[in-house]
Amino acid sequence: MAQTTPTIKQLEYFICLAESTAFRRAAERLNISQPTLTAQIYNLEKILNLTLFERSRSGATLTPAGRDLLGNARQVIEEINGLMDQAAVINQGPGGTFRIGVSPTVGPYLLPNILPDLHQAYSSLKLYVRENMPKTLEIDLLEGRLDLVLIPRPFSNPRLTTEVLFHEPLQLVTPEDHPLAKLKKIKTHHLRGQNILTLVEQYSSYHQMELQCVELGANIARDYEGTSLDALRQMVIMRMGLTFLPALYIFSEIHKPQGLSIREVEKLKLSRTHVLAWRRNSPNRSFYRQLAEKIRELAKINLCDVNLSF
């Protein structure tokens, strides 16, 4: 019976030859003989009724039809790899080591509340945690140095998939003797003309606060930028300005707000959106979605006092 559908091996040979641009080099990479490769590519072209390569003494160059089909071939192989990976997860449970990047403004305050239960749920799972600035984490994820990234802002890169975990409120923090701290209710117009302290520009929250200050008529304190949430907290205590701190940090670090007043601003809904991100074509993407759902579930249980929204 004549073959009517390409095999996985034929697609792998097609991709390898396209990348190698020579039958000899491709055959060496695939650890097969050159005649075997030539025959398989010929059979693939016959099945598709298309010429995929221009042959010459200098090598093999993709035809326009070959270029059009190369992306589809890669996608099919990635889907097959994903299927096999998911089968392994179902049969054996998730395991191995995954490299996860986190922002310094998230990791210390979120991970201690979810990692112990996460390891209990996936006993063979190992996470190598690396902290860095969000932009650096995005580059490391795209270039394969990380498997996952957990940060407080969605990525817009089409090569990445982001799964929203939760939304975390930001709360106004003032010195305890500041005039606003004495008000029964703080309204948005009370912030007009106030100096607002922010993290350095490398953090997405800087741009969020910059836009918010324009709307409120407040001022970004550009002469004093914090390199950490702890630094912002200390600058408020030193009366250098006001700031907005994330609820996770307040829950984790400010048990007795000495020198500080932590307040809500009426009708002002400031928050940051936490996401888990991975490469769109990762063979582990099905498991990553499971992991995101588990993190969401644990945050609901273990951080119920933080007023997160899901």
C-alpha positions in Angstrom: 0.0 0.0 0.0 1.4 3.4 -1.0 2.4 5.8 1.7 0.1 8.8 1.7 1.1 10.7 4.9 4.6 11.9 5.9 6.2 10.1 8.8 7.7 11.8 11.9 11.2 10.7 10.8 10.7 12.3 7.3 9.7 15.6 8.9 12.7 15.4 11.2 14.9 14.7 8.2 13.3 17.6 6.3 14.0 20.1 9.2 17.5 18.9 9.6 18.4 19.2 5.9 16.8 22.7 5.8 19.0 23.7 8.8 22.2 22.0 7.4 21.8 23.0 3.8 23.8 20.0 2.6 22.8 16.3 2.4 26.2 15.1 3.8 26.1 17.4 6.9 22.5 16.5 7.6 23.2 12.8 7.3 26.1 13.1 9.7 23.9 15.0 12.2 21.1 12.4 11.9 23.6 9.5 12.1 22.3 7.9 8.9 23.7 7.3 5.5 23.5 10.0 2.8 21.6 7.6 0.4 19.0 6.9 3.1 18.4 10.6 3.7 18.2 11.3 -0.1 15.6 8.6 -0.5 13.5 9.8 2.4 13.5 13.4 1.2 12.5 12.1 -2.3 9.7 10.1 -0.8 8.5 13.1 1.3 8.4 15.3 -1.9 6.5 12.6 -3.7 3.9 12.3 -0.9 3.4 16.1 -0.8 3.7 16.5 -4.6 6.1 19.3 -4.1 9.8 20.0 -4.6 11.1 21.1 -1.2 14.8 21.6 -2.1 16.9 22.9 -5.0 19.8 20.5 -5.4 23.2 21.7 -6.5 26.9 20.8 -6.0 27.1 23.4 -3.3 24.2 21.9 -1.3 20.4 21.9 -0.8 18.4 25.2 -0.7 14.8 25.4 0.3 12.4 26.2 -2.5 9.5 28.7 -1.7 7.3 25.7 -1.1 9.9 24.2 1.3 10.1 27.5 3.2 6.3 27.7 3.5 6.1 24.2 5.0 9.2 24.3 7.3 7.3 26.1 10.1 4.5 23.6 9.9 6.9 20.7 10.1 8.5 22.2 13.2 5.2 22.7 14.8 4.2 19.1 14.2 7.4 17.8 15.8 6.9 20.2 18.8 3.3 18.9 19.2 4.6 15.3 19.1 7.2 16.1 21.7 4.5 17.8 23.8 2.3 14.7 23.6 5.2 12.5 24.7 6.0 14.8 27.6 2.4 14.9 28.7 2.2 11.1 28.6 5.3 11.0 30.9 3.7 13.4 33.3 0.5 11.3 33.4 2.4 8.0 33.8 5.1 9.1 36.3 4.0 12.4 37.7 5.9 15.6 37.0 9.6 15.5 37.9 13.0 16.9 37.1 14.4 20.3 37.6 12.8 23.5 36.3 14.6 26.8 36.3 12.2 29.6 37.4 13.0 33.3 37.4 11.3 35.7 39.8 11.3 39.4 40.4 13.0 40.5 43.7 9.7 42.3 44.5 7.8 39.0 44.3 9.9 36.0 45.2 10.7 36.6 48.9 7.1 37.4 49.7 5.2 34.9 47.6 7.3 31.7 47.3 7.6 30.9 51.1 3.8 30.8 51.1 3.5 28.3 48.2 6.7 26.3 47.7 6.3 23.9 50.7 2.8 22.8 49.5 3.9 22.8 45.9 6.7 20.3 46.7 4.2 18.2 48.7 1.8 18.1 45.7 4.7 17.3 43.2 7.2 15.3 45.3 9.7 14.8 42.4 9.6 18.4 41.3 12.7 20.5 41.8 12.7 24.3 41.2 15.9 26.2 40.8 14.9 29.8 41.6 16.8 32.8 40.2 16.0 36.5 41.0 16.5 39.3 38.5 14.9 42.4 36.9 11.8 41.6 34.9 13.4 42.6 31.5 16.4 40.4 32.1 14.1 37.5 33.1 12.2 37.9 29.9 15.4 37.7 27.8 16.6 34.7 29.8 13.3 32.9 29.2 13.3 33.6 25.5 16.9 32.4 25.1 16.3 29.2 27.1 18.3 30.0 30.2 15.0 29.8 32.2 12.0 27.5 31.9 9.5 29.6 33.7 9.2 33.2 34.9 6.9 34.5 37.7 6.6 38.3 37.6 4.1 41.0 38.5 3.3 42.0 34.9 2.1 40.2 31.7 4.5 39.8 28.8 3.3 40.9 25.4 5.9 38.9 23.4 4.1 36.5 20.9 6.7 33.8 21.6 5.6 33.6 25.2 2.5 32.3 26.9 1.4 34.0 30.1 -1.1 32.6 32.6 -2.6 35.1 35.0 -2.3 33.9 38.6 -3.9 36.7 40.6 -4.2 40.5 41.1 -2.5 42.0 44.2 -3.6 45.4 45.6 -1.2 48.2 46.3 -1.7 50.2 49.5 -0.8 53.7 50.4 2.0 54.0 53.0 2.7 57.3 54.8 4.7 58.3 57.8 2.6 57.8 60.9 2.6 61.5 61.7 1.7 62.6 58.1 -1.4 64.8 57.8 -3.0 62.2 55.6 -2.6 59.5 58.3 -4.9 61.5 60.5 -7.8 61.6 58.0 -10.7 59.3 58.6 -10.9 58.6 54.8 -8.3 59.4 52.2 -9.7 60.4 48.8 -7.9 60.7 45.5 -7.8 64.5 45.7 -5.8 64.3 48.9 -2.9 63.0 46.9 -2.7 66.0 44.7 0.8 67.6 45.0 2.1 64.8 47.2 5.6 63.3 46.5 5.3 59.6 45.6 8.3 57.3 46.0 8.8 54.5 43.4 11.1 51.7 42.5 13.8 52.4 39.9 12.8 52.6 36.3 13.8 49.0 35.5 10.6 47.8 37.3 7.3 47.9 35.6 5.7 49.5 38.7 7.7 52.7 38.0 5.8 53.3 34.8 2.5 52.3 36.4 3.0 54.9 39.2 4.2 57.5 36.7 0.9 57.2 34.8 -1.1 57.1 38.1 0.6 60.3 39.4 -0.3 62.2 36.3 -4.0 61.2 36.8 -3.9 62.1 40.5 -1.9 65.3 40.1 0.8 63.9 42.4 4.6 64.1 41.8 7.0 61.3 41.2 9.9 61.8 43.6 12.6 61.4 40.9 15.5 62.4 43.2 14.8 59.4 45.5 14.1 56.1 43.8 14.1 52.8 45.6 16.1 49.7 44.6 13.9 47.5 46.7 10.6 47.5 48.6 12.6 47.6 51.8 14.3 50.8 50.6 10.9 52.4 49.8 9.7 51.6 53.3 12.7 53.1 54.9 12.4 56.3 52.8 8.8 56.7 54.0 9.9 56.3 57.6 12.5 59.0 56.9 9.7 61.3 55.6 11.1 61.5 52.1 7.7 61.0 50.6 4.7 58.6 50.3 4.6 55.3 48.5 2.4 52.4 47.4 3.5 49.0 48.6 2.1 45.6 47.5 -0.1 43.7 49.9 2.1 40.6 49.8 5.1 42.7 51.1 3.0 44.3 53.8 1.6 40.9 54.8 5.1 39.3 54.9 7.3 42.1 56.3 5.2 44.8 58.1 3.7 43.0 61.1 4.0 46.1 63.3 4.1 49.2 61.1 6.2 51.3 63.4 6.6 54.8 62.0 4.2 54.0 59.2 0.5 54.3 58.4 -1.0 51.9 55.9 -4.2 53.1 54.4 -6.7 52.5 51.6 -7.5 55.4 49.2 -11.2 55.6 48.5 -12.2 54.8 44.9 -8.5 54.1 43.9 -8.0 50.6 42.8 -4.2 50.1 42.3 -2.9 46.6 41.8 -0.3 44.5 40.1 -1.0 41.4 38.0 1.1 38.3 38.7 1.7 35.9 35.8 3.5 32.6 35.2 5.1 32.7 31.7 6.9 30.1 29.5 7.9 29.7 25.9 4.9 29.2 23.7 6.3 26.0 22.1 7.7 24.5 25.2 7.1 20.7 25.3 6.2 21.1 29.0 3.5 23.7 28.4 0.7 21.3 29.5 2.4 20.8 32.9 3.1 24.5 33.2 -0.6 25.2 33.0 -1.2 22.6 35.7 1.5 24.3 37.8 -0.1 27.8 37.3 -3.5 26.4 38.4 -1.8 24.8 41.5 -0.1 28.1 42.4 -3.4 29.9 42.1 -5.1 27.3 44.3 -2.4 27.6 47.0 -2.5 31.4 46.9 -6.3 31.3 47.5 -5.8 29.0 50.6 -2.5 30.3 52.1 -2.9 34.0 51.4 -6.6 34.5 52.0 -5.8 37.4 54.4 -4.0 39.4 51.6 -7.1 40.3 49.7 -5.9 39.0 46.4 -8.3 38.8 43.5 -8.5 35.9 41.0 
